[in-house]
């Protein structure tokens, strides 16, 4: 995905992140993928996951 295309995505970060500028990631979703980037370096390369891969990761990360 080009930088221009990336700029069109609706990026958001967790409500737990706050506005202090700490270490955060931002996420944007499309029908086919979930995009993840460093909030401090938004123009750097991003990670892209399938919806299923992201759902598996979130399920694992939120397990007690």
C-alpha positions, 0 to 999 in steps of 0.5 A: 500500500502506498503512503497516499493510500495509507493516508486515506485509511481511518486510523485509530488507537486504543482509548487506553493510550492517552495523549502523552505521546508514549509508545502506541500503535494505530490500527485501520481496518478495510474489508480485507485487512487490518493495518497496524503502524507505529503512531510516532512514525506514521509514514514508516512501513506498516504491518498488514494482517488478514481479518482472520489473523488479526482476530486470532491475535486479539483472542490470544492477547486478551486471554486471562 
